[in-house]
């Protein structure tokens, strides 16, 4: 009998089958793999039953307001599709702008934060206003996704390691859906949204209600429950936001921030193409060009905009974007200590980035001004009463 095959046509290896009596509890697995100092181990696919198909469709790995995302089997790429060409072109341009900002600042940020993992943004590749022109021969979109729309190819963010997915299912899925969830092809693609600024309304809010690992919502109290190093994640979020603000000069409105697997190849020096023109072209074509097992990724910049290095843009763009996002970033009313870690950490990469470009005052004061303005707004709007004022400078 032929060995069982997965969705990409390769045999499922015997070590992928879940063995009873695992030596680590789900909590211990998640703590080890999502911590700051996890070691690199290979990611493995969840086992699944063989499927026989007559037509090769791209598999859906993400759905959202920014577009639908499809895996391109046998490659490190995904294909993203959306009907709104203007927002989609904005996403393409600004995602690559942020990708390059992380690359350009990686060296100096590693010197400033030698014990931290520098966040990443995927690189968008080829773009087309026609949904079929970028697909390899023999592949097509699923029937429900064949309407007109623009597409681009983009680095596929690696899924969280197999043991993490298994542990999440054991901890948060209902007992009746455990086995089905373990074998669902959808759950091969797992990214966790890291919500450092939100807690569950009750400890049982998510218990037994999940049947999919897509964009799994990992809230602050869940991270505390797993004894994750949330302060390390807060520092890495601060590094990401500083690079987005002061190197990419993007306001950071409404991106997704997720924990995913480590990059499958070293992308240092692999600068992304950032077109200067705003007019949407028919196509963009060009040749294809060591971290812990999890990595912080930032993606989806369709609603973002560029900024100038002025107090006006810091107040009118950066503050609303920061406060209007999903609660990825720490909040002082949710966890004052975590907010302190994040806000202080934000200032260091901001200063390093701006000084590297020889900016002088008053530009060097903009990160402090942004934090002060954001904090002032939160104090006026949120129901929290700190024991003393928190300030970051003049």
C-alpha positions as CSV (number, residue, x, y, z in Angstrom):
1,X,0.0,0.0,0.0
2,X,1.3,3.5,-0.8
3,X,2.1,5.7,2.1
4,X,-0.5,8.2,3.1
5,X,0.1,11.6,1.4
6,X,-0.5,15.1,2.7
7,X,-2.0,18.0,0.7
8,X,1.3,18.8,-0.9
9,X,1.8,15.3,-2.3
10,X,4.5,14.2,0.1
11,X,4.2,11.1,2.4
12,X,3.2,11.8,6.0
13,X,6.1,10.6,8.1
14,X,5.5,8.2,11.0
15,X,6.9,10.7,13.6
16,X,4.1,13.1,12.7
17,X,1.5,10.7,14.3
18,X,0.6,11.8,17.8
19,X,1.9,9.4,20.3
20,X,0.3,8.8,23.7
21,X,2.2,9.6,26.9
22,X,4.0,12.7,25.6
23,X,6.6,13.7,28.2
24,X,5.5,17.3,28.3
25,X,2.1,18.8,29.2
26,X,0.5,21.3,26.7
27,X,1.3,24.1,29.1
28,X,5.0,23.1,29.2
29,X,5.1,22.8,25.4
30,X,3.6,26.3,24.8
31,X,5.9,27.8,27.5
32,X,9.0,26.3,25.9
33,X,8.2,27.1,22.2
34,X,6.7,30.5,22.6
35,X,9.3,31.8,25.1
36,X,12.2,34.1,24.3
37,X,14.9,31.5,24.3
38,X,13.3,28.5,22.6
39,X,15.6,26.3,20.5
40,X,15.1,25.6,16.8
41,X,13.3,22.4,15.9
42,X,11.7,21.3,12.6
43,X,8.0,22.1,12.1
44,X,5.9,19.1,11.3
45,X,2.5,18.9,9.6
46,X,-0.5,17.7,11.5
47,X,-1.5,14.2,10.3
48,X,-4.5,14.0,8.0
49,X,-6.5,11.6,6.0
50,X,-5.7,11.2,2.3
51,X,-7.8,13.3,-0.1
52,X,-8.2,12.5,-3.7
53,X,-8.9,15.5,-5.9
54,X,-9.4,15.9,-9.7
55,X,-8.7,19.6,-9.8
56,X,-5.8,21.3,-8.0
57,X,-7.1,24.3,-6.1
58,X,-5.0,26.6,-4.0
59,X,-5.7,26.0,-0.3
60,X,-7.1,28.9,1.7
61,X,-5.0,29.7,4.7
62,X,-6.4,33.1,5.7
63,X,-9.5,35.2,5.3
64,X,-9.9,38.9,6.3
65,X,-10.9,42.4,5.4
66,X,-7.5,42.9,3.8
67,X,-8.0,39.9,1.4
68,X,-7.9,36.2,1.1
69,X,-4.6,34.3,1.4
70,X,-3.8,31.0,-0.4
71,X,-0.8,28.7,0.0
72,X,1.2,27.8,-3.2
73,X,2.1,24.2,-2.6
74,X,5.8,23.3,-2.9
75,X,7.0,26.9,-2.4
76,X,7.7,29.3,0.4
77,X,5.1,31.7,-1.1
78,X,1.5,32.5,-0.6
79,X,-0.9,34.3,-3.0
80,X,-3.0,37.1,-1.7
81,X,-6.2,38.3,-3.4
82,X,-8.6,41.2,-2.8
83,X,-11.3,43.1,-4.8
84,X,-10.3,46.6,-3.6
85,X,-7.3,47.4,-5.9
86,X,-6.5,50.7,-4.3
87,X,-6.2,49.3,-0.8
88,X,-4.5,46.2,-2.1
89,X,-1.8,48.3,-3.9
90,X,-1.3,50.3,-0.7
91,X,-0.8,47.0,1.2
92,X,1.8,45.8,-1.4
93,X,3.8,49.1,-1.3
94,X,3.7,49.6,2.5
95,X,4.3,46.0,3.4
96,X,7.5,46.1,1.4
97,X,8.4,49.5,2.8
98,X,8.1,48.0,6.3
99,X,10.0,44.8,5.3
100,X,12.9,46.9,4.1
101,X,12.8,49.0,7.2
102,X,13.3,45.9,9.4
103,X,16.2,44.8,7.1
104,X,17.8,48.2,7.1
105,X,17.7,48.6,10.9
106,X,18.4,44.9,11.8
107,X,22.1,45.4,12.4
108,X,21.8,48.4,14.7
109,X,18.8,47.0,16.5
110,X,20.7,43.7,17.2
111,X,23.5,45.8,18.7
112,X,21.0,47.6,20.9
113,X,19.0,44.4,21.8
114,X,21.5,41.6,21.5
115,X,19.2,39.2,23.4
116,X,16.1,39.9,21.4
117,X,14.7,38.5,18.1
118,X,14.1,41.4,15.6
119,X,10.5,41.2,14.2
120,X,9.9,40.7,10.5
121,X,7.4,41.6,7.8
122,X,6.9,39.4,4.7
123,X,8.1,40.5,1.3
124,X,5.6,41.0,-1.5
125,X,6.8,39.7,-4.8
126,X,4.8,39.9,-8.1
127,X,1.6,41.8,-8.5
128,X,-1.2,41.6,-11.1
129,X,-4.7,43.1,-11.5
130,X,-5.8,39.8,-13.1
131,X,-6.3,36.8,-10.7
132,X,-5.0,34.1,-13.0
133,X,-1.8,35.6,-14.4
134,X,0.5,34.8,-11.5
135,X,-0.5,31.3,-10.8
136,X,1.7,28.3,-11.8
137,X,0.3,26.1,-14.5
138,X,-2.2,23.6,-13.3
139,X,-3.3,25.6,-10.2
140,X,-6.5,27.7,-9.8
141,X,-8.4,29.5,-7.1
142,X,-11.2,27.6,-5.3
143,X,-14.6,28.1,-6.9
144,X,-15.8,30.6,-4.3
145,X,-12.7,32.8,-4.8
146,X,-12.7,33.1,-8.6
147,X,-14.3,36.5,-8.8
148,X,-12.3,39.4,-10.3
149,X,-9.6,40.8,-8.1
150,X,-6.0,41.9,-7.9
151,X,-3.4,39.4,-6.6
152,X,0.2,39.4,-5.4
153,X,2.6,36.7,-4.2
154,X,4.1,37.2,-0.8
155,X,6.4,35.3,1.6
156,X,4.3,32.7,3.4
157,X,4.7,33.1,7.1
158,X,5.6,29.7,8.5
159,X,3.1,28.0,10.8
160,X,3.8,27.6,14.5
161,X,5.6,24.3,15.2
162,X,3.6,21.1,15.3
163,X,4.0,20.7,19.1
164,X,2.6,24.2,19.7
165,X,-0.5,23.4,17.5
166,X,-1.0,20.2,19.2
167,X,-0.8,21.8,22.7
168,X,-3.2,24.6,21.7
169,X,-5.8,22.1,20.6
170,X,-5.4,20.1,23.8
171,X,-5.8,23.1,26.0
172,X,-8.5,25.2,24.3
173,X,-10.5,22.9,22.0
174,X,-13.4,20.8,23.3
175,X,-12.8,17.2,24.0
176,X,-15.3,16.1,21.4
177,X,-13.5,18.1,18.6
178,X,-9.9,17.2,19.6
179,X,-9.3,14.4,17.2
180,X,-11.0,16.0,14.3
181,X,-9.1,19.3,14.9
182,X,-5.8,17.4,15.0
183,X,-6.5,16.0,11.5
184,X,-8.1,19.0,9.9
185,X,-6.0,20.3,7.0
186,X,-6.9,23.9,8.0
187,X,-5.0,23.5,11.3
188,X,-1.7,22.9,9.5
189,X,-1.6,26.7,9.1
190,X,-1.5,28.3,12.6
191,X,-0.5,31.8,13.5
192,X,-1.3,33.2,16.9
193,X,-2.4,36.8,17.4
194,X,-0.5,38.2,20.4
195,X,-2.9,40.5,22.2
196,X,-0.8,42.0,25.0
197,X,-3.4,44.7,25.5
198,X,-6.5,42.6,26.2
199,X,-7.6,39.8,28.5
200,X,-10.5,37.3,28.3
201,X,-13.7,38.5,29.9
202,X,-13.6,35.3,31.9
203,X,-11.1,32.4,32.2
204,X,-13.6,30.1,30.4
205,X,-14.3,32.6,27.5
206,X,-12.6,30.4,24.9
207,X,-12.8,27.0,26.5
208,X,-14.2,24.3,24.2
209,X,-15.4,26.8,21.5
210,X,-12.5,26.6,19.0
211,X,-12.3,24.3,16.1
212,X,-9.7,26.2,14.0
213,X,-6.1,27.4,14.7
214,X,-6.4,30.2,12.1
215,X,-5.3,33.4,13.7
216,X,-5.6,31.9,17.2
217,X,-6.3,34.7,19.7
218,X,-3.7,34.5,22.4
219,X,-4.7,37.1,25.0
220,X,-2.6,38.4,27.9
221,X,-4.2,36.3,30.6
222,X,-3.7,33.2,28.5
223,X,0.0,34.1,28.2
224,X,0.2,34.6,31.9
225,X,-1.5,31.2,32.4
226,X,1.2,29.7,30.2
227,X,3.9,31.6,32.0
228,X,5.1,33.2,28.8
229,X,7.6,36.0,28.9
230,X,5.2,38.8,28.0
231,X,7.7,41.5,28.8
232,X,10.0,40.1,26.2
233,X,7.2,40.1,23.7
234,X,6.4,43.7,24.7
235,X,10.0,44.7,24.0
236,X,9.8,43.0,20.5
237,X,6.5,44.8,19.8
238,X,8.2,48.1,20.8
239,X,11.1,47.4,18.4
240,X,8.6,46.6,15.6
241,X,6.6,49.8,16.2
242,X,9.7,52.0,16.4
243,X,11.0,50.6,13.0
244,X,7.5,51.1,11.4
245,X,7.3,54.7,12.7
246,X,10.8,56.1,12.3
247,X,12.4,54.1,9.6
248,X,9.5,53.0,7.3
249,X,7.7,56.3,8.3
250,X,4.3,54.5,8.2
251,X,1.6,55.2,10.8
252,X,0.9,51.5,11.5
253,X,-2.9,51.7,11.1
254,X,-4.6,48.3,11.6
255,X,-1.9,45.7,10.8
256,X,-2.0,42.1,12.0
257,X,0.7,41.1,14.5
258,X,1.2,37.4,14.9
259,X,3.5,34.8,16.3
260,X,4.5,32.4,13.6
261,X,7.3,30.0,12.8
262,X,10.8,31.1,12.2
263,X,11.7,32.2,8.6
264,X,12.7,29.2,6.4
265,X,15.6,31.1,5.0
266,X,17.8,34.1,6.0
267,X,16.3,37.1,4.3
268,X,19.0,39.6,5.3
269,X,19.9,41.7,2.3
270,X,16.8,40.5,0.3
271,X,15.4,44.0,-0.2
272,X,11.8,44.1,-1.4
273,X,10.7,46.2,-4.4
274,X,8.9,49.4,-3.3
275,X,7.4,51.2,-6.3
276,X,7.4,55.0,-6.0
277,X,4.4,55.4,-8.2
278,X,0.9,55.4,-6.7
279,X,-0.9,54.5,-10.0
280,X,-1.8,50.8,-9.9
281,X,0.1,48.9,-12.7
282,X,-1.3,46.0,-14.6
283,X,1.6,43.8,-13.4
284,X,4.8,43.8,-11.4
285,X,7.2,41.0,-12.5
286,X,10.9,40.2,-11.6
287,X,13.1,37.2,-11.0
288,X,12.8,35.3,-7.7
289,X,15.4,36.1,-5.8
290,X,18.6,31.6,13.1
291,X,16.2,32.2,15.4
292,X,13.9,30.5,17.9
293,X,11.2,28.3,16.4
294,X,8.7,31.1,16.7
295,X,8.9,34.7,15.4
296,X,6.9,37.9,15.7
297,X,5.5,39.0,12.3
298,X,3.8,42.2,11.2
299,X,1.5,42.1,8.1
300,X,-1.5,43.7,6.3
301,X,-0.9,47.4,5.8
302,X,-3.8,48.1,3.5
303,X,-5.2,50.8,5.8
304,X,-1.9,52.4,6.7
305,X,-0.4,55.6,5.4
306,X,3.0,57.2,5.3
307,X,4.0,60.0,7.6
308,X,6.3,63.0,7.8
309,X,8.6,63.4,10.8
310,X,6.6,66.2,12.4
311,X,4.7,66.7,15.7
312,X,1.5,67.1,13.6
313,X,1.8,63.6,12.0
314,X,2.8,62.1,15.3
315,X,-0.4,63.3,17.0
316,X,-2.8,63.1,14.0
317,X,-1.6,59.8,12.5
318,X,0.5,57.8,14.9
319,X,-1.7,58.2,18.0
320,X,-5.0,57.3,16.3
321,X,-3.4,54.3,14.5
322,X,-1.8,53.1,17.7
323,X,-5.1,53.4,19.7
324,X,-7.3,52.2,16.9
325,X,-5.6,48.9,16.3
326,X,-6.7,45.6,17.8
327,X,-5.2,45.3,21.3
328,X,-1.8,43.9,20.3
329,X,0.1,46.5,22.2
330,X,0.1,46.7,26.0
331,X,-2.3,49.1,27.7
332,X,-1.7,50.8,31.1
333,X,-5.2,50.0,32.2
334,X,-4.7,46.3,31.5
335,X,-1.2,45.8,32.8
336,X,0.7,48.9,34.1
337,X,4.0,47.0,34.4
338,X,3.8,45.6,30.9
339,X,3.0,49.1,29.5
340,X,6.1,50.4,31.3
341,X,8.2,47.7,29.7
342,X,6.8,48.4,26.3
343,X,6.9,52.2,26.4
344,X,10.4,52.4,27.7
345,X,11.6,49.8,25.2
346,X,10.0,51.7,22.4
347,X,12.3,54.7,23.0
348,X,15.6,52.9,22.6
349,X,15.1,51.6,19.0
350,X,13.4,54.9,18.1
351,X,16.5,56.8,19.2
352,X,18.9,54.4,17.6
353,X,17.1,54.5,14.2
354,X,16.8,58.3,14.2
355,X,20.3,58.9,15.3
356,X,21.6,56.6,12.6
357,X,20.1,58.9,10.0
358,X,21.6,61.9,11.7
359,X,18.4,63.5,12.8
360,X,18.6,66.3,15.3
361,X,16.1,67.8,17.8
362,X,13.1,68.3,17.5
363,X,12.9,65.0,15.4
364,X,14.6,63.1,18.2
365,X,11.9,64.1,20.6
366,X,9.1,62.8,18.4
367,X,9.0,59.3,20.0
368,X,8.6,60.8,23.5
369,X,6.0,63.2,22.1
370,X,4.0,60.3,20.5
371,X,4.0,58.2,23.7
372,X,3.0,61.2,25.8
373,X,0.1,62.0,23.5
374,X,-1.1,58.4,23.4
375,X,-0.9,58.2,27.2
376,X,-2.8,61.5,27.6
377,X,-5.6,60.3,25.4
378,X,-5.8,56.9,27.1
379,X,-5.9,58.6,30.5
380,X,-8.7,60.8,29.4
381,X,-10.7,57.9,27.8
382,X,-10.0,54.8,29.8
383,X,-11.3,53.8,33.2
384,X,-8.0,53.6,35.1
385,X,-6.5,55.6,37.8
386,X,-2.7,55.2,38.1
387,X,-1.1,56.1,41.5
388,X,1.1,58.7,39.8
389,X,1.6,60.3,36.5
390,X,3.7,58.4,33.9
391,X,5.8,60.6,31.8
392,X,8.5,60.0,29.2
393,X,10.2,63.3,28.9
394,X,9.6,67.0,28.2
